[in-house]
Amino acid sequence: MTEPEDRRPDRGAASPTAESNPAAAETTPARDARLDNAKFLLIGLVVVGHMLGPMRDYGPANVLYYWIYFFHMPAFILISGYLSRSFTTSPRRVEKLILTLAVPYLVFWAVDHAVHALQRGSLPDALSLLQPTYALWFLVALFLWRLSVPVWQRLRWPVAVALVVSVCAATTDLGSGTLAIGRVLSFLPFFVLGLTLRREHLALLDRLWVRVGAVAVMGATALLAVPASQELSTDWLFLSSSLTDRDIDPLLPGLGIRLAFLGIALAMSIAFLALTPKRRTWFTDLGAYTLYVYLGHAALMEPLRMTPWYDVATGPVGTVATLLLAAGLVLLLCSPWVRACLRWAVEPRSTWFLKPLPDTPRPAERESAGSGSRA
């Protein structure tokens, strides 16, 4: 989930003016409605996927779950990479990174453990800040990916290098999930690919043949999800563990299957973006609040599982009811009053955690300093 920083309009690559004038670098052109629409739809799929998880014993729910997990996180990561193109290690950008990712991670990590303790009467056996709970892995991943942006922008073939890193992660024992490193490395190619995209690439999505192909891709993968959901573990979708701890040769066919899943995720991500409305819709503005939905629903999932809901919501009626509940939850978490209640945790004030940045010299002071240096 792209963090609240992305409510500011999408930025392109830094221009010479921006490089010479830090103040100009903070100016932003118009937002891309397609990306806001896509973020809202994808966060809806995230919530639906999590809510369908306990219902996977029912065949159609399991197929839908599998189909959603084919692409929803890769697509979100691709968009996150695209919106991170202008990230630098300037003090203000690092401050924003801390406030919109690191601080919410700490807050909701504590919330998750508190909920666990209240429901089960004890804290989890593994109590480490370096081990993300439930959905918090994405905040860790996005934090690390954004810190690495300058590195990828300097490489000649960044996507190829990221793919090699992902492949190596698939064949290496990465331990117990510290910092969600398995997912950080495995999903890396999608983030780096997003970094390399430009507006002209997104414009290609409007061509008729691309949209027709997108419909075909989505339809074909929906059919593919039927046998895949019955024969293949969801571990292939999560990309959180290596291939060395499975009852399969890690190279062949293990690595081939992993690459096939990455290819499916890429094709579906492109297809999804091609089918996403490019004009403003009633939910365009809500695409700015995906982090509220992501963190808010994650904190509610464990309590929901402890209720009788999943004992009652079974079969086709229960599946439809769960889908409606998920949609309602997304809209609720986007509402102004819920955002106001959660803002302290999702968008905390910098003065609570960070010391003030040095004052930026006024234009007259910069000119005076520049004259002195020339002298």
TIBA-164633 format. One line per field, with one value per residue (C-alpha): residue number from 0; residue in one letter; z, y, x. Coordinates in steps of 0.25 Angstrom, whole numbers, plus 5000, padded with zeros to 4 digits. Layout:
N
seq <- c(NUM,...)
type <- c(A,...)
w <- c(Z,...)
v <- c(Y,...)
u <- c(X,...)
***
This chain:
375
seq <- c(0,1,2,3,4,5,6,7,8,9,10,11,12,13,14,15,16,17,18,19,20,21,22,23,24,25,26,27,28,29,30,31,32,33,34,35,36,37,38,39,40,41,42,43,44,45,46,47,48,49,50,51,52,53,54,55,56,57,58,59,60,61,62,63,64,65,66,67,68,69,70,71,72,73,74,75,76,77,78,79,80,81,82,83,84,85,86,87,88,89,90,91,92,93,94,95,96,97,98,99,100,101,102,103,104,105,106,107,108,109,110,111,112,113,114,115,116,117,118,119,120,121,122,123,124,125,126,127,128,129,130,131,132,133,134,135,136,137,138,139,140,141,142,143,144,145,146,147,148,149,150,151,152,153,154,155,156,157,158,159,160,161,162,163,164,165,166,167,168,169,170,171,172,173,174,175,176,177,178,179,180,181,182,183,184,185,186,187,188,189,190,191,192,193,194,195,196,197,198,199,200,201,202,203,204,205,206,207,208,209,210,211,212,213,214,215,216,217,218,219,220,221,222,223,224,225,226,227,228,229,230,231,232,233,234,235,236,237,238,239,240,241,242,243,244,245,246,247,248,249,250,251,252,253,254,255,256,257,258,259,260,261,262,263,264,265,266,267,268,269,270,271,272,273,274,275,276,277,278,279,280,281,282,283,284,285,286,287,288,289,290,291,292,293,294,295,296,297,298,299,300,301,302,303,304,305,306,307,308,309,310,311,312,313,314,315,316,317,318,319,320,321,322,323,324,325,326,327,328,329,330,331,332,333,334,335,336,337,338,339,340,341,342,343,344,345,346,347,348,349,350,351,352,353,354,355,356,357,358,359,360,361,362,363,364,365,366,367,368,369,370,371,372,373,374)
type <- c(M,T,E,P,E,D,R,R,P,D,R,G,A,A,S,P,T,A,E,S,N,P,A,A,A,E,T,T,P,A,R,D,A,R,L,D,N,A,K,F,L,L,I,G,L,V,V,V,G,H,M,L,G,P,M,R,D,Y,G,P,A,N,V,L,Y,Y,W,I,Y,F,F,H,M,P,A,F,I,L,I,S,G,Y,L,S,R,S,F,T,T,S,P,R,R,V,E,K,L,I,L,T,L,A,V,P,Y,L,V,F,W,A,V,D,H,A,V,H,A,L,Q,R,G,S,L,P,D,A,L,S,L,L,Q,P,T,Y,A,L,W,F,L,V,A,L,F,L,W,R,L,S,V,P,V,W,Q,R,L,R,W,P,V,A,V,A,L,V,V,S,V,C,A,A,T,T,D,L,G,S,G,T,L,A,I,G,R,V,L,S,F,L,P,F,F,V,L,G,L,T,L,R,R,E,H,L,A,L,L,D,R,L,W,V,R,V,G,A,V,A,V,M,G,A,T,A,L,L,A,V,P,A,S,Q,E,L,S,T,D,W,L,F,L,S,S,S,L,T,D,R,D,I,D,P,L,L,P,G,L,G,I,R,L,A,F,L,G,I,A,L,A,M,S,I,A,F,L,A,L,T,P,K,R,R,T,W,F,T,D,L,G,A,Y,T,L,Y,V,Y,L,G,H,A,A,L,M,E,P,L,R,M,T,P,W,Y,D,V,A,T,G,P,V,G,T,V,A,T,L,L,L,A,A,G,L,V,L,L,L,C,S,P,W,V,R,A,C,L,R,W,A,V,E,P,R,S,T,W,F,L,K,P,L,P,D,T,P,R,P,A,E,R,E,S,A,G,S,G,S,R,A)
w <- c(5000,4996,5008,5010,5003,4990,4992,4986,4971,4964,4960,4948,4947,4954,4944,4943,4950,4961,4963,4964,4972,4984,4986,4971,4974,4983,4973,4967,4955,4953,4959,4951,4953,4947,4958,4969,4963,4963,4977,4982,4974,4979,4993,4992,4987,4998,5008,5000,5000,5015,5018,5009,5015,5026,5015,5006,5009,5000,4985,4978,4990,4989,4974,4976,4987,4978,4966,4974,4980,4966,4964,4975,4982,4970,4964,4977,4977,4963,4965,4978,4970,4959,4970,4976,4964,4970,4984,4989,5002,5005,5020,5016,5008,5019,5030,5021,5020,5035,5038,5028,5029,5041,5051,5047,5046,5061,5065,5058,5062,5077,5074,5067,5079,5089,5082,5082,5097,5100,5092,5096,5109,5106,5097,5084,5086,5076,5081,5072,5065,5053,5051,5044,5049,5038,5028,5033,5024,5013,5021,5024,5009,5004,5014,5009,4995,4995,5002,4991,4980,4977,4975,4964,4957,4955,4949,4934,4935,4948,4945,4941,4953,4962,4955,4958,4973,4973,4967,4977,4988,4983,4984,4998,5012,5017,5032,5040,5033,5040,5033,5023,5015,5006,5001,5001,4991,4983,4980,4977,4962,4962,4970,4961,4948,4954,4956,4941,4935,4930,4926,4912,4916,4923,4911,4903,4912,4905,4892,4888,4885,4899,4906,4898,4902,4916,4916,4911,4921,4933,4927,4925,4938,4945,4938,4942,4956,4957,4956,4962,4975,4976,4972,4977,4991,4993,4997,4982,4983,4996,4991,5006,5007,4998,4990,4998,5009,5000,4995,4981,4974,4976,4962,4953,4953,4966,4960,4947,4955,4962,4949,4943,4955,4954,4939,4942,4952,4943,4931,4941,4947,4933,4929,4942,4939,4925,4930,4941,4937,4934,4937,4950,4957,4970,4977,4971,4983,4992,4985,4994,5007,5004,5016,5025,5019,5019,5034,5039,5033,5037,5052,5051,5044,5056,5065,5053,5052,5067,5065,5060,5046,5039,5046,5040,5027,5018,5004,4993,5002,5012,5001,4996,5010,5012,4999,5003,5017,5011,5002,5014,5022,5011,5010,5025,5027,5016,5023,5029,5043,5043,5037,5047,5058,5052,5047,5059,5056,5041,5039,5052,5054,5052,5065,5073,5068,5060,5063,5054,5041,5039,5033,5018,5015,5009,4994,4998,5008,4997,4987,4997,5001,4986,4984,4995,4990,4976,4982)
v <- c(5000,5013,5022,5035,5042,5038,5047,5057,5056,5047,5052,5049,5048,5060,5071,5080,5091,5082,5077,5092,5097,5088,5096,5093,5078,5078,5084,5073,5072,5067,5053,5041,5037,5023,5020,5025,5017,5005,5007,5007,4995,4987,4990,4985,4972,4972,4972,4962,4953,4953,4952,4940,4933,4925,4921,4914,4900,4905,4903,4915,4924,4917,4919,4934,4935,4928,4937,4950,4946,4943,4958,4968,4970,4970,4980,4989,4988,4992,5004,5007,5006,5016,5026,5024,5029,5043,5037,5043,5042,5056,5059,5063,5050,5041,5048,5045,5031,5029,5036,5028,5015,5012,5019,5012,4999,5001,5005,4994,4984,4987,4987,4973,4967,4974,4968,4954,4956,4960,4948,4937,4942,4942,4949,4941,4932,4941,4955,4963,4976,4970,4960,4967,4962,4958,4969,4978,4972,4981,4993,4987,4984,4997,5004,4996,4997,5012,5013,5006,5014,5022,5009,5004,5017,5016,5002,5000,4988,4989,4980,4969,4970,4970,4958,4951,4955,4949,4936,4935,4938,4926,4916,4921,4918,4932,4927,4930,4943,4954,4967,4959,4957,4946,4955,4967,4960,4952,4963,4973,4972,4978,4990,4992,4990,5001,5010,5009,5012,5026,5032,5028,5014,5016,5022,5009,5003,5011,5004,4995,4983,4984,4985,4973,4965,4969,4963,4950,4950,4952,4941,4931,4933,4931,4918,4914,4918,4906,4894,4903,4905,4890,4885,4896,4901,4916,4917,4919,4932,4938,4937,4937,4924,4918,4906,4898,4894,4888,4874,4878,4880,4895,4897,4888,4889,4898,4910,4908,4909,4921,4928,4924,4931,4943,4944,4942,4953,4962,4959,4961,4974,4980,4975,4980,4994,4994,4991,5001,5014,5025,5036,5041,5032,5033,5025,5032,5041,5029,5023,5033,5026,5012,5011,5014,5003,4993,4996,4997,4984,4977,4981,4976,4962,4955,4959,4956,4942,4940,4943,4933,4940,4929,4918,4925,4930,4918,4913,4923,4932,4933,4936,4947,4953,4953,4960,4971,4972,4974,4985,4992,4991,4997,5009,5010,5011,5022,5030,5044,5041,5028,5034,5045,5034,5027,5039,5039,5025,5026,5040,5044,5058,5059,5067,5054,5046,5055,5067,5079,5079,5091,5103,5105,5118,5129,5132,5145,5137,5127,5138,5145,5132,5129,5143,5141,5127,5133,5144)
u <- c(5000,5006,5006,4999,5011,5005,4993,5002,5002,5011,5024,5033,5048,5055,5057,5070,5062,5058,5072,5077,5066,5061,5049,5045,5047,5035,5025,5016,5008,4994,4991,4988,4974,4977,4987,4977,4966,4975,4980,4966,4962,4974,4973,4958,4964,4974,4963,4954,4966,4969,4954,4953,4965,4957,4946,4956,4949,4938,4943,4938,4943,4957,4957,4954,4965,4975,4972,4973,4986,4992,4994,4988,5001,5010,5001,5001,5017,5018,5010,5018,5031,5025,5021,5035,5043,5046,5050,5064,5071,5069,5065,5051,5048,5055,5046,5034,5038,5040,5027,5018,5024,5034,5025,5012,5019,5023,5009,5002,5012,5009,4994,4995,5002,4992,4980,4987,4990,4975,4969,4979,4983,4998,5008,5013,5026,5033,5033,5043,5041,5049,5038,5026,5012,5001,5001,5012,5022,5018,5022,5036,5038,5034,5043,5055,5051,5050,5063,5069,5063,5076,5084,5074,5074,5089,5089,5089,5079,5072,5060,5070,5078,5065,5061,5074,5073,5058,5063,5074,5065,5056,5068,5073,5069,5066,5063,5050,5045,5053,5049,5041,5053,5048,5036,5045,5055,5045,5035,5047,5046,5032,5036,5049,5040,5031,5043,5047,5033,5029,5016,5017,5018,5005,4999,5001,4990,4979,4981,4969,4978,4984,4970,4965,4978,4975,4961,4967,4978,4968,4959,4970,4976,4962,4961,4975,4972,4962,4972,4984,4976,4974,4988,4997,5000,4998,5013,5015,5007,5012,5027,5031,5039,5050,5049,5059,5049,5039,5037,5041,5055,5058,5063,5054,5043,5043,5050,5042,5029,5033,5037,5023,5016,5024,5021,5006,5006,5013,5003,4991,4997,4998,4984,4978,4984,4979,4965,4965,4957,4967,4957,4952,4941,4934,4945,4957,4959,4958,4971,4979,4975,4980,4989,4977,4970,4982,4986,4972,4966,4978,4976,4962,4964,4968,4956,4947,4953,4949,4934,4924,4924,4932,4923,4911,4916,4917,4914,4910,4902,4913,4923,4914,4912,4927,4929,4919,4925,4939,4934,4927,4939,4948,4938,4937,4952,4953,4942,4947,4943,4951,4963,4962,4962,4974,4982,4991,4996,4996,5001,5007,5013,5028,5029,5026,5037,5047,5056,5053,5060,5070,5063,5064,5072,5063,5066,5073,5082,5085,5088,5097,5104,5106,5112,5122,5126,5129,5137)
***
